[in-house]
Amino acid sequence: MPEKLQTFALLTAGAVLGSISSILILRVLSKRAVKKSTTPQTKPGVESRKAEIQSTNWSDASSSLLEDEIVSEHLTRNVQFFGLESQRRVTSSYVVVIGLGGVGSHAANMLLRSGVGRMLLVDFDQVSLSSLNRHAVATRDDVGTPKAACLKKHFELIFPEAEIEAKVSLYDVSTEDEILSGDPDFVLDCIDNIDTKVALLAACVKRGLRVLSATGAGARADPSRIRVADLSKSVNDPLSRSVRHRLKRGHGIDGGIPVVFSLEKPKVKLLPFKGANVNGEDENPTDYQVVPGFRVRIIPVLGTIPAIFGQVMASYVLTKLAGFEVQMEPVVNLDLDHYRTLHQRLVEHEETLYGCADEVEVDVEEVMYVVKELWRGRSARDEPAKGVSGRAMWRSVNELMLVRWDKDKPASVSNLILLRFKEADEHEARTLDDVKLNELEFFSRVTSVLKRAELEFGRLE
């Protein structure tokens, strides 16, 4: 009998616990159901805030955005990082992003997610299938739609309280005032056309607008070599070089513009246009230009690099808007005068040996590449070094000079070796056939390095 009572008691207790559990679960589910059913009711609040923004001064309306419970929770980590007042400055800012491809879409996306309250998105182009490898938000459903409209659609789902204007337009002289008016707090130049980029940067300098420019993100693979510096200090980047020269020559601007660039030399070159119709006949490349004057050739792109460029741009702009001091890592040009010395030494050697320096096809930047990237600041006769060791490198460089590997070819990036003075004299007295016959290992190693230089030293055209 006692055993039956014990069993009955256990069953009763189990039933009671089961009932309590069921009640608790039903309450949780009912709360979730109520929450889901009331979620759409938050939209009228969003719309009312947008109406408020449209009817009042943007700065005044945006200053209260952080008092909204949803927006405040959305940006809570930013507030914790910057502080409330600094985040208010971000939220009340107006940013213009021009060029919404791999770089621009990621920059705009993170600016929005970080609370920039007003943005103008500008691009004339459409989302394509091939751009999905690097675009921040586009899906296959967006293919064929304007990039600006695509971003606006997605952004309204991420931060609906923000004021987003999408302009499907090409930046040029005729649209300059429309795009740059309104006193933007920052302009992001994510354009990959040189003429348009130069025109935009010159206009921003003339108007006194803060601008951040992205240079070449294509054909690169090493994210650790991305830097932010003044345009005058950007090296190893053909696009930077072209923009720098055009700004100085055409507008008298030789610096004062921060740029995001990579110290890495482009790994691959532009792909040639290969267009043929259904009959196999060659077609005119200009038929494929979206806009006259824009390139048709293709830059191979590893999608991660433009994405990181965009993230770097967003981080730079956000810290500037918030007034948050960040000391960017300087671009280390280990005593540029040393590279100039090596370049001058090469020119003088060519004049002594050949009577002129007409076949010197490298400038100081390219000498820097040859010395640092190819020979690591050491004689080609030395064992390969894994890295450049700062001042120790220059102690050895002071005893070195650049000479042609093959005397019958010009002094180009892919035909220069670094040797000690005595080694250079000995090399000049020999033929490559002699070197190959008697020092095959050395010959093969140098040939391999120079072949890499030939492949790596691509240029934007």
C-alpha positions as CSV (number, residue, x, y, z in Angstrom):
1,M,0.0,0.0,0.0
2,P,2.7,2.5,0.9
3,E,4.4,1.7,-2.5
4,K,1.1,2.5,-4.3
5,L,0.8,5.8,-2.4
6,Q,4.4,6.7,-3.3
7,T,3.8,5.9,-7.0
8,F,0.6,8.0,-7.0
9,A,2.4,10.9,-5.3
10,L,5.2,10.8,-7.9
11,L,2.7,10.8,-10.8
12,T,0.7,13.6,-9.3
13,A,3.9,15.7,-8.8
14,G,4.9,15.0,-12.5
15,A,1.5,16.1,-13.7
16,V,1.6,19.3,-11.7
17,L,5.2,20.1,-13.0
18,G,4.1,19.3,-16.6
19,S,1.1,21.6,-16.3
20,I,3.3,24.4,-14.9
21,S,5.8,23.9,-17.8
22,S,3.0,24.0,-20.3
23,I,1.6,27.2,-18.9
24,L,5.0,28.8,-19.0
25,I,5.7,27.8,-22.6
26,L,2.3,29.0,-23.7
27,R,2.9,32.4,-22.0
28,V,6.3,32.7,-23.8
29,L,4.8,31.8,-27.2
30,S,1.9,34.2,-26.7
31,K,4.3,37.0,-25.9
32,R,6.3,36.2,-29.1
33,A,3.0,36.1,-31.1
34,V,2.0,39.5,-29.7
35,K,5.5,40.9,-30.4
36,K,5.3,39.7,-34.0
37,S,1.8,41.1,-34.5
38,T,2.8,44.5,-33.1
39,T,6.1,44.8,-35.1
40,P,4.6,46.4,-38.2
41,Q,3.0,49.0,-35.9
42,T,6.5,50.5,-35.4
43,K,6.5,51.7,-39.0
44,P,4.2,54.6,-38.5
45,G,6.7,56.0,-36.0
46,V,9.4,55.7,-38.6
47,E,7.2,57.5,-41.1
48,S,6.4,60.2,-38.7
49,R,10.0,60.8,-38.0
50,K,10.7,61.0,-41.7
51,A,7.9,63.5,-42.1
52,E,9.4,65.5,-39.2
53,I,12.8,65.5,-41.0
54,Q,11.3,66.7,-44.2
55,S,9.3,69.5,-42.6
56,T,12.1,70.8,-40.3
57,N,15.9,71.4,-40.4
58,W,17.7,68.1,-40.8
59,S,20.2,68.8,-38.1
60,D,17.4,69.6,-35.6
61,A,15.4,66.6,-36.4
62,S,18.3,64.2,-36.4
63,S,19.5,65.3,-33.0
64,S,16.6,63.6,-31.4
65,L,17.1,60.3,-33.3
66,L,19.2,58.8,-30.5
67,E,16.3,59.4,-28.1
68,D,14.3,56.9,-30.0
69,E,14.4,53.5,-28.2
70,I,14.9,51.4,-31.3
71,V,17.6,53.7,-32.8
72,S,19.3,54.0,-29.4
73,E,19.5,50.2,-29.1
74,H,20.7,49.9,-32.7
75,L,23.6,52.3,-32.0
76,T,24.3,51.3,-28.4
77,R,27.8,49.9,-29.2
78,N,28.7,53.0,-31.1
79,V,27.6,55.2,-28.2
80,Q,29.7,53.0,-25.9
81,F,32.7,53.5,-28.1
82,F,32.4,57.2,-29.1
83,G,30.3,58.6,-26.3
84,L,26.8,60.0,-26.6
85,E,27.6,63.5,-27.9
86,S,30.2,62.2,-30.4
87,Q,27.6,59.8,-31.7
88,R,25.1,62.6,-32.0
89,R,27.6,64.3,-34.4
90,V,27.7,61.2,-36.5
91,T,24.0,60.8,-36.6
92,S,23.4,64.4,-37.5
93,S,26.0,64.2,-40.3
94,Y,25.4,64.4,-44.1
95,V,27.7,62.2,-46.2
96,V,27.9,61.9,-50.0
97,V,29.2,58.7,-51.5
98,I,30.0,58.7,-55.2
99,G,30.6,55.4,-56.9
100,L,28.7,52.4,-55.4
101,G,30.6,49.4,-56.6
102,G,32.8,47.1,-54.5
103,V,34.4,49.9,-52.5
104,G,31.6,52.5,-52.3
105,S,28.8,50.0,-51.4
106,H,30.8,48.7,-48.4
107,A,31.7,52.2,-47.2
108,A,28.1,53.4,-47.5
109,N,26.8,50.3,-45.8
110,M,29.0,50.7,-42.7
111,L,28.4,54.4,-42.5
112,L,24.6,53.7,-42.4
113,R,24.9,50.9,-39.9
114,S,27.0,53.2,-37.7
115,G,24.3,55.8,-37.6
116,V,25.1,58.4,-40.3
117,G,21.6,59.9,-40.5
118,R,21.6,61.5,-44.0
119,M,23.3,60.2,-47.1
120,L,23.3,60.9,-50.9
121,L,24.2,57.8,-53.0
122,V,25.4,58.5,-56.5
123,D,26.1,56.1,-59.3
124,F,25.1,55.9,-63.0
125,D,25.7,52.1,-63.3
126,Q,23.5,49.0,-62.7
127,V,24.1,45.9,-60.6
128,S,25.5,43.1,-62.7
129,L,26.0,39.4,-62.0
130,S,29.8,39.9,-62.0
131,S,29.6,42.6,-59.3
132,L,28.0,40.2,-56.8
133,N,31.5,39.0,-55.8
134,R,32.2,42.3,-54.1
135,H,29.0,44.3,-53.6
136,A,27.9,44.9,-50.0
137,V,24.2,44.2,-50.2
138,A,23.1,43.3,-53.7
139,T,21.5,40.0,-54.5
140,R,20.6,38.3,-57.7
141,D,17.1,39.9,-57.5
142,D,18.9,43.2,-57.8
143,V,20.7,42.5,-61.0
144,G,19.8,45.0,-63.7
145,T,18.6,47.7,-61.2
146,P,20.6,50.9,-60.6
147,K,23.2,50.5,-57.8
148,A,22.0,53.6,-56.1
149,A,18.4,52.4,-56.0
150,C,19.6,49.0,-54.8
151,L,21.4,50.4,-51.9
152,K,18.5,52.7,-50.9
153,K,16.1,49.7,-50.9
154,H,18.3,47.7,-48.6
155,F,19.3,50.6,-46.4
156,E,15.7,51.4,-45.7
157,L,15.4,48.0,-44.1
158,I,18.5,48.4,-42.0
159,F,18.1,52.0,-40.7
160,P,14.7,53.2,-41.9
161,E,15.0,56.4,-39.8
162,A,17.9,57.7,-42.0
163,E,17.3,60.0,-44.9
164,I,18.7,58.3,-48.0
165,E,18.6,59.9,-51.4
166,A,19.6,57.8,-54.4
167,K,20.7,59.6,-57.5
168,V,21.2,57.5,-60.7
169,S,23.6,59.9,-62.3
170,L,27.1,60.3,-63.6
171,Y,29.2,62.9,-61.8
172,D,30.5,65.6,-64.2
173,V,30.5,69.3,-64.5
174,S,26.8,69.4,-65.3
175,T,25.9,67.6,-62.1
176,E,28.6,69.0,-59.8
177,D,26.4,71.6,-58.1
178,E,23.5,69.3,-57.7
179,I,25.6,66.6,-56.1
180,L,28.0,68.7,-54.0
181,S,25.5,71.3,-52.7
182,G,23.9,71.0,-49.3
183,D,27.2,71.4,-47.4
184,P,28.0,67.7,-46.9
185,D,30.2,66.9,-43.9
186,F,32.2,64.4,-46.0
187,V,32.4,63.3,-49.6
188,L,33.6,59.8,-50.4
189,D,35.2,59.4,-53.8
190,C,34.9,55.7,-54.9
191,I,35.1,56.4,-58.6
192,D,37.3,54.2,-60.8
193,N,37.5,56.5,-63.8
194,I,40.5,58.8,-63.7
195,D,39.0,61.8,-65.5
196,T,35.9,61.8,-63.3
197,K,37.9,61.2,-60.1
198,V,40.2,64.2,-60.8
199,A,37.3,66.4,-61.6
200,L,35.5,65.5,-58.3
201,L,38.6,65.9,-56.1
202,A,39.4,69.3,-57.7
203,A,35.8,70.4,-57.1
204,C,35.9,69.3,-53.5
205,V,39.1,71.2,-52.8
206,K,37.7,74.3,-54.5
207,R,34.6,74.2,-52.4
208,G,36.4,73.5,-49.2
209,L,34.7,70.1,-48.7
210,R,36.3,67.3,-46.8
211,V,36.9,64.4,-49.2
212,L,38.4,60.9,-48.9
213,S,39.4,59.1,-52.1
214,A,39.9,55.4,-52.8
215,T,42.5,54.4,-55.3
216,G,43.1,51.1,-57.0
217,A,41.7,48.1,-55.1
218,G,41.7,45.7,-58.1
219,A,44.4,43.2,-58.9
220,R,45.6,43.0,-55.3
221,A,45.4,40.3,-52.6
222,D,47.2,41.5,-49.4
223,P,44.9,43.4,-47.0
224,S,47.7,44.0,-44.6
225,R,49.2,46.6,-47.0
226,I,46.2,48.9,-47.2
227,R,47.0,52.4,-45.8
228,V,45.5,55.8,-45.4
229,A,47.8,58.8,-46.2
230,D,48.0,62.0,-48.1
231,L,47.8,61.6,-51.9
232,S,51.3,63.0,-52.2
233,K,52.6,60.0,-50.1
234,S,50.7,57.2,-51.9
235,V,53.2,54.9,-53.6
236,N,53.1,51.7,-55.6
237,D,49.7,52.6,-57.0
238,P,49.4,53.5,-60.7
239,L,46.0,55.1,-60.2
240,S,47.3,57.4,-57.4
241,R,50.2,58.4,-59.6
242,S,48.0,59.3,-62.5
243,V,45.5,61.3,-60.3
244,R,48.4,63.0,-58.5
245,H,50.0,64.2,-61.8
246,R,46.7,65.4,-63.3
247,L,45.7,67.3,-60.2
248,K,49.0,69.0,-60.0
249,R,49.2,69.8,-63.7
250,G,45.6,70.8,-64.3
251,H,44.5,72.3,-61.0
252,G,47.7,73.1,-59.1
253,I,46.8,70.6,-56.3
254,D,49.8,68.6,-55.1
255,G,48.5,67.3,-51.8
256,G,46.0,67.8,-48.9
257,I,43.7,65.0,-50.0
258,P,43.6,61.8,-47.9
259,V,43.5,58.6,-49.9
260,V,43.0,54.9,-49.2
261,F,45.5,52.9,-51.2
262,S,47.6,49.7,-51.2
263,L,51.4,49.5,-50.9
264,E,51.1,46.2,-52.8
265,K,52.0,46.2,-56.5
266,P,49.1,45.0,-58.7
267,K,49.3,41.2,-59.0
268,V,47.6,40.9,-62.4
269,K,47.1,43.2,-65.4
270,L,44.0,44.5,-67.1
271,L,42.3,41.9,-69.2
272,P,42.0,42.9,-72.9
273,F,38.6,43.4,-74.5
274,K,37.4,40.3,-76.3
275,G,34.1,41.0,-78.0
276,A,32.6,39.0,-80.8
277,N,29.1,38.8,-82.1
278,V,27.1,35.6,-82.7
279,N,28.8,35.2,-86.1
280,G,32.3,35.3,-84.5
281,E,33.1,38.7,-86.0
282,D,35.1,41.3,-83.9
283,E,33.0,44.1,-82.5
284,N,33.8,47.7,-81.6
285,P,34.7,47.9,-77.9
286,T,33.1,51.4,-77.7
287,D,29.7,49.7,-78.3
288,Y,30.0,48.2,-74.8
289,Q,30.8,51.5,-73.0
290,V,28.0,52.4,-70.6
291,V,29.3,56.0,-70.8
292,P,31.6,57.4,-73.6
293,G,35.2,57.6,-72.4
294,F,34.9,54.9,-69.7
295,R,37.1,51.9,-69.9
296,V,35.9,48.6,-71.4
297,R,38.9,46.5,-70.3
298,I,38.4,44.5,-67.1
299,I,40.4,44.8,-63.9
300,P,40.5,41.3,-62.2
301,V,39.2,41.8,-58.6
302,L,39.5,39.7,-55.5
303,G,36.2,40.8,-53.8
304,T,37.7,41.0,-50.3
305,I,40.1,43.8,-51.1
306,P,37.6,46.5,-52.3
307,A,35.4,45.5,-49.4
308,I,38.2,46.2,-47.0
309,F,39.0,49.5,-48.8
310,G,35.3,50.5,-48.1
311,Q,35.5,49.5,-44.5
312,V,38.7,51.5,-44.0
313,M,37.0,54.5,-45.6
314,A,34.0,54.2,-43.4
315,S,36.1,53.9,-40.3
316,Y,38.2,56.9,-41.2
317,V,35.1,59.1,-41.9
318,L,33.3,57.9,-38.8
319,T,36.2,58.8,-36.5
320,K,36.5,62.2,-38.2
321,L,32.8,62.9,-37.8
322,A,32.8,61.9,-34.2
323,G,35.9,63.9,-33.4
324,F,37.6,60.7,-32.2
325,E,41.4,60.9,-32.5
326,V,43.0,58.1,-34.4
327,Q,46.7,58.1,-35.4
328,M,47.0,56.4,-38.7
329,E,50.1,54.3,-39.2
330,P,52.5,56.4,-41.3
331,V,53.6,55.2,-44.7
332,V,57.2,54.3,-44.1
333,N,59.4,55.5,-47.0
334,L,62.7,54.5,-45.5
335,D,64.5,57.7,-46.3
336,L,63.2,58.5,-49.8
337,D,66.5,60.3,-50.4
338,H,68.3,56.9,-50.5
339,Y,66.0,55.8,-53.3
340,R,66.7,59.1,-55.1
341,T,70.4,58.4,-54.6
342,L,70.1,55.0,-56.1
343,H,68.2,56.3,-59.0
344,Q,70.8,59.1,-59.6
345,R,73.5,56.5,-59.3
346,L,71.9,54.4,-62.0
347,V,71.5,57.4,-64.3
348,E,75.2,58.4,-63.9
349,H,76.3,54.8,-64.5
350,E,74.2,54.6,-67.7
351,E,75.7,57.9,-68.9
352,T,79.2,56.7,-68.2
353,L,78.7,53.3,-69.8
354,Y,76.4,54.2,-72.7
355,G,76.9,57.9,-73.2
356,C,73.3,58.8,-72.2
357,A,70.5,57.7,-69.8
358,D,67.8,57.4,-72.5
359,E,67.1,53.8,-71.7
360,V,66.6,54.3,-68.0
361,E,62.9,53.4,-67.8
362,V,62.3,53.7,-64.0
363,D,61.5,56.6,-61.7
364,V,62.2,56.9,-58.0
365,E,59.0,55.0,-57.0
366,E,59.9,52.1,-59.3
367,V,63.5,52.1,-57.9
368,M,61.8,51.7,-54.5
369,Y,59.9,48.7,-55.7
370,V,63.0,47.1,-57.2
371,V,65.1,47.7,-54.1
372,K,62.5,46.7,-51.5
373,E,60.2,44.2,-53.2
374,L,62.6,42.4,-55.5
375,W,66.0,42.5,-53.7
376,R,65.0,43.3,-50.1
377,G,67.8,45.9,-49.9
378,R,70.5,43.3,-50.4
379,S,72.9,42.4,-53.2
380,A,71.4,39.9,-55.7
381,R,74.5,37.8,-54.9
382,D,73.5,37.4,-51.2
383,E,71.2,34.7,-49.9
384,P,67.6,35.8,-50.2
385,A,66.3,37.7,-47.2
386,K,62.8,37.3,-45.7
387,G,62.4,41.0,-44.8
388,V,63.8,44.5,-44.9
389,S,65.5,45.4,-41.7
390,G,65.2,49.2,-41.5
391,R,68.4,51.1,-40.9
392,A,70.5,48.0,-41.2
393,M,69.2,47.8,-44.8
394,W,70.4,51.3,-45.6
395,R,73.9,50.6,-44.2
396,S,74.2,48.0,-47.0
397,V,72.3,50.0,-49.6
398,N,75.0,52.7,-49.3
399,E,77.4,50.2,-50.8
400,L,75.0,49.1,-53.6
401,M,74.0,50.2,-57.1
402,L,71.4,49.1,-59.7
403,V,72.7,47.8,-63.0
404,R,71.2,46.1,-66.0
405,W,70.9,42.3,-65.9
406,D,70.9,42.0,-69.6
407,K,73.0,44.7,-71.2
408,D,71.0,44.5,-74.5
409,K,67.7,45.5,-72.8
410,P,66.7,48.8,-71.3
411,A,67.1,49.5,-67.6
412,S,63.5,48.6,-66.6
413,V,61.9,47.2,-63.5
414,S,62.3,43.6,-64.9
415,N,65.9,44.1,-66.0
416,L,67.6,45.7,-62.9
417,I,69.6,43.9,-60.2
418,L,71.1,45.3,-57.0
419,L,74.9,44.6,-56.6
420,R,77.8,45.9,-54.7
421,F,80.1,48.3,-56.6
422,K,82.8,45.6,-57.2
423,E,80.2,43.0,-58.1
424,A,78.6,45.5,-60.6
425,D,82.0,46.0,-62.3
426,E,82.5,42.2,-62.5
427,H,78.9,41.7,-63.9
428,E,79.5,44.4,-66.6
429,A,82.6,42.5,-67.8
430,R,80.7,39.2,-68.3
431,T,78.0,37.9,-70.6
432,L,74.8,36.3,-69.5
433,D,75.8,33.1,-71.3
434,D,78.9,33.0,-69.1
435,V,76.9,33.5,-66.0
436,K,74.5,30.8,-67.0
437,L,77.2,28.3,-67.8
438,N,79.3,28.8,-64.7
439,E,76.7,29.9,-62.1
440,L,73.4,28.2,-63.1
441,E,71.9,28.5,-59.6
442,F,72.5,32.2,-59.4
443,F,71.3,32.7,-63.0
444,S,68.1,30.8,-62.3
445,R,67.4,32.7,-59.1
446,V,67.8,36.1,-60.7
447,T,65.8,35.2,-63.8
448,S,63.0,34.0,-61.5
449,V,62.9,37.3,-59.5
450,L,62.9,39.4,-62.7
451,K,60.2,37.3,-64.2
452,R,58.1,37.9,-61.1
453,A,58.7,41.7,-61.5
454,E,57.5,41.5,-65.1
455,L,54.3,39.8,-64.0
456,E,53.7,41.9,-60.9
457,F,54.4,45.3,-62.3
458,G,51.1,45.8,-64.0
459,R,49.8,49.3,-64.8
460,L,46.3,50.8,-65.0
461,E,45.9,52.2,-68.5
